[in-house]
Amino acid sequence: MLFKLYVKELKDSFRDRRTLLLTVFLPIIMMTGLTLYYEKLVSSNEEESYQLAISNSISEEMKANLAVHSNIELLGSDNPKKMVQDGDAQAAILLENNFSEKVRKGENTSIVLIGDSFSENSSALLSIVMNVLNEYERTVVTDRLNEAGVESSIIQPFSIAQQEVSAENPTINLVAMLIPLILSLAVGVGSSPAAADLFAGEKEKKTMEALLMTPVKRSTLVISKWLTISTIGVLTGLITLLVVVLEIAFFTENLKIAVPIHDNFALIIVFAVLITVLYSMLIASLLMITSIIGKTIKEAQSYSTPILMLTVFPMMFLSTTGLNELTFNHFAIPVINVFSILKELIFGEIIYQHLMITLGSNLLFILIAFLIGRMLFMKDKWVIN
């Protein structure tokens, strides 16, 4: 009986075109856009063309220094600042009068850079110009020291070299945030419509009373509906992740290079699928409670919104946390542990202690949430309007 009810609820959920659109196609479209955005975020700006406004009176020497980068177009103007304000250039450089002459004489002078730090293109151009000016400054300092008969090494008593703890591509950290974020959003967006319809929808359509009058135990009903929500969440999460993985493999360059294929890749996939299943069951349990409490679909969706919002918060907490900084709490707290364990798996790390903590924690909270939902479903005040 349980299996028949489960299959019936599953068929009814996918028979509704609106639900099918919200649970399958909408997450895929959203995550495709997110993947392409992240790819653009880590792409090199070498092919991007920038416009830098300069004064008409700038020296040829300075022009030559700025023209080192072929993707910088120099635009002469009597008012470079106005060109930036009008959007004709991404940044401007202002030099004092007789700048080059003052530099040759060893006099103090200044340079003003004008740009918009909120603009990606402007920030990139300012960064390039700053690197050019820093290199020019080092050249001037070296020439002055040589003229004074002083070794240039005297102002650089030591050199600094930075080494990463991990030899992985730095972009992999971005992928380690992208995949869990996609999973959490896809499962939440996919499960929410079905959860609202299976409980609050039944009450709103006045079919819950007839359903309760059938010779089927309430426990069987609630389990079948919960399994349906969980299954839809699992399918949505796995399908969306599969689409994103294929997009990374065939439509991106930087993200594809960042993800290494480890020897234990198959085992990593197995654990990732297991985590997806448990996470979907947890979200299904929470959404079931909000749907039972809600009297209408709209009300149930209002109650579920905070839960769906909370599922993306871990990304903000873990985006600046290194792999070696993860502690017991990161794997014991639900939702956060999904982001933490997937981050380890994406880096190719399989730590069975962390996996056991994550699995045990999720199972415990799934049981608690499900029992609360079952207890509410057993009471007429929550299931009958």
N, C-alpha and C positions, 0 to 999 in steps of 0.2 A: 504493500500500500504506500509506504514512504517513497519508494522509487517511482511509482506511477504518478504520485502527486508532484514529485520533483520534476519529472519529465514534462508534465502538463504545464507547470508554472514556467518552466524554461521555454517551452514552445510559445506560450502566450506572451512572454516578454519579448521574444524576437519576432513575433508576428506583427507587433506594433511598429510601423515604419518610423514614427517619431522617436520611440525608444531606441530603435536600431541606429538611427542617425546620431542620437546623443551618446550612445554607449560605445559605438565603434568608429564611425567616420569623423565625428567632431574631435575626439582625442588624437586621432592620426593626423588630422589637418593641423591642429594646434602644435603637436610635437614636431611635425615636419618644419613648420615655421621657426620653432625654437632651435632646432638642430641647425638650420641654415643660418640663423642669426649668430649662434655660437661659432660656426665656421668662419663667418665674416669677422667676428670679434678677434679671432686669433690669426687671421690672414695677414700677410705682410702688406705694408702700404707702399711697396716699391713701385707698383704700377699706377698708383694714385697720383693725380696731377694737382699741384697746389699753386695758388696765386699769392705772391708776396709783394705788397706795396712798398716801394722805396721812393725816396726823394729824388727829384731830377738832378739835384746838385751832388749826389753821392759820387765818390771817387771811383775810378775804374778798378783800382786795387780791391776795393770792397766788393764791387760788382763781381769780380773774378772769384773772390772767396765764396760768395753766396751762390754763384752759378756752378759750383762743384757738383751739386745734385741736379741731375737732368730733369727730375720731375718737379722742380721749382721754377715757376714762370715769374720773372721779375717785371713788375708793372710800375713804370715811372709816373710820378704825380707830384703836383705842388702841395697836395694835402693828403698824404698817405693814410692818416687816421680816418678821414672822411670816407675813403674807399672801403675801409673795413666796416664802418658803420652802415654804408649803403649796400654791403654784401658783394662788392665787386672784387674783394680780396679776402682771404681767410686770416691774414695777419699783416702787420706792417712793422717796419724797422725805422726808427728815427735816430739820426746821428747828430752830434753837435757840429756846428760850423767848423770847417778845417779839421775834421776828425783825424784824417790820415796824417796831416802835418803835425798835429799835437802828439800823436803816437810816436812819430819819428823823433820828435824833440824830447820825448820822455815826460811830457806833461800829462796831468790827469784829465781824463775826458769820460764821457758816459754814452751808453746806448740804451734806448728805450724800445721795448718790444710791446706791441699792442695786439691783442687777440681776445678770443672768447673761450674761456676754459670750459664752458658748457658744450662747446662744439667739438665733436670728435676730429674733424678735419683741421680746425684751427689749432687744437691741442697738439696734433701730430706735426703740423708745420712748425709750431713754436719749438717743439722738441728738436726737430731737425736743425732749425736755425741756432738754437742754443748749443748744440754739439759743434756746429761750424764755428761759432764765436769762441767756444772754449778751446778748440784746436788753434784758432788764430791767436788767442791770448797766450797759449803755451809757446807758439812760435815767436811772438814778440818778446816774451820773457827770456827765452833762450838766446835770442839775438842780443838783448841788452846785457845778459851775463857774459856772453862771449866778448862783447866790446869792452867790458870791464875786466876781462882776464880772469873771470871766475867760472869754474866748472858748473855746468847746469845741474849736475847730480847733487850739488850741495843743497838744493831746495827740495830734493826728493830723497830723504835719507833711507827710505825703505819702500818696497813695492807691496801691494796688497793683491792677493789672489783669493777668489771666493770659490768654494767647492760645495756642490750639493750633496746631501746625505744619500740621496737616491740618484742612480744614473738614468732614471726614466726621463722621457721627454716632459718638460714642464707643463705642456698642454694636457697631459693625462689628468692633472688635478682638476681641470675644467670638465673633462669627460666624467670624472668621478663625482662631480656635482650634477652634471646634466642627466646621467642615467637614473639616479634615484629620484631626481625631481620629476622626470618624465613618468617614471613608474607611479609615484604618489599621485600626480595629477590625473594620469590615465585611469587608475583604479578608482579614484574618487569620482571623477566625471562619469565613468562608465557605470558605477554601482548606484549612484544617487538616484537617477530616474527610476530604476527598477525597484529600489528599496521603498521609495515614496509611493509607487503604484501598488506594491504588493500588500501593504498594510493600510496606510492612509487612503490610498485609492479605493480599496475595497470598502472602507467605511463611507467614503464620499459617494460612491456609486450605490450604496445601500445593499451590497451583495455579501457583506461580512456576516450578517445575521443568518442568511441562507446557508452560507458555508459552515457556520458553527452548528447548524442543525443536522448536518450530515453525520453518519455514524463513523466519524473519524476523530481520534483523540486530538486535543488541542496541541499536545506535545508534537505529534506527527505533523500537524499543519505548520507549526512554527519552525520545526527543523527543515521541512521541505522548502519553505520560503527563504529561510536563512541560507540553505545550500544553493538556492537559485541565485541569490544576490552575490554569494561568494564566487559561484561559477562565472557569472557575468564579469565580476571584477577581475578574476584570473584571466579570462579570455581577453578582456580589453587590455589588461596590462601586458600580457605576453604578445598579443598581436601588435600593439603599439611599439613595444620594445623591438620586436622583430623588424618592423618597418623602419624604425630609427637606425638599427644596426645595419640594415641593407643600404640605407641612405648614406650613412657614414662610410661604408665600404665602397660605394660606387659614385657618390656625388660630392664627396669632400676630399680634401687633400691633407690639411693640417690635422684634423681630428683622426683621420685614418692612420696617419703615421704615428700619432701619439699612443695608440692602443697596441701594446705588444701581444703577440701570441705566445703564451707560456706553455711549458710542457704539460702542466696540469689544467689545460684550458677546458677539457671536457668536464672535469670535476667542478671547476668554477661555475660552468653553466648549470650543472645539476643543483648546486647550492643556491645559485641565483634564482632558479625556478622555484625551489623550495621556499625561499624567503618571500618570493612573490605570492605564492599560495597562502602562506601564513598571514602576510600583510593584508591580502584581500579578505581573508576570513575575519581579521580584526576590524577592518573598516566596515565589513558587512554587519558585524555584531553591533557596532556603534550606530550605523545608519538604521538598523532594525529598531533600535530603541527610539530614535527620533521619529521614525515613521509610526510606531505604535502610539507614541504620545500625541502626535499631530492628528487633528480631526479631518484635515483636508490635505491634498497633495501640496498645495501652496504653503500651508502651515508646517508640514513635515520638511519641506525644502528650506524653510527659514531656520528651523532648528538644526538642520544638517550643515548649513553654511559655515558656522564657526569650526566644526570638525574638519571640513575640507580646507579651511584656511590654515588651521593648525598643522596640517600635514606637510605644508611647504616651509614652515618656520625652521626646521632643522638645517636646511641649506644655509641659512644665515649664520647659524651657530658653528657649523662645521666647515664653512668655506675657508676659514683662516686657521683651522686646526690641522696640524700635521699628522701623518699616519702614526708616528711614534708617540703622539700625545694623547691618543685615545685611551680612556680609562674604563674601569668597570661600569661606571654610570652610563657611558655612551652606549653600552650594549645591553643594559638592564632596563632602560627607559623606552617604552614602546614608541614607534615611529622614528625617534632619533636613532634607535639601534638598526633600523633598516638602512638608513643613510650611512651609518658607520660601517656596517658589515659589507655593504655593497662597495663602499670605498676601498676596503681592504681587498675584496675580490677583484676589483678592476685593476688594482695595483699588482695583482698576482699573488697576494698573500692569503694563505688558508691557515688560520689559527683556530684549531678545533675548540679551544676553551672559549673563545669569543663566540663561535658559532653555537655552542651549547647554551651559553648565557642568553643569546638572542632568541634561540628557539624556545627555551624554557620560559623566558619572560613573555614572549608573544602568546604562547599557549596558555599561560596563566591568565593573562588579561583577556584573551578570547573567551575562556571559560567563564570568567567573572561577568563580562559584558553579555554573553549569551544567556547566562542564568538570570541576569536582571531583565533582559528582554522577554525570556520565557515567563518569568514571574508576572510581568506586566500583562502578557498575553493571556494568562490564566484568569485574569480579573475582568469582569464584564465592563466595568467603568472605563477601561482603556480601549476596548475593542469594539464597543457598541456605542454609536452616537446617540 
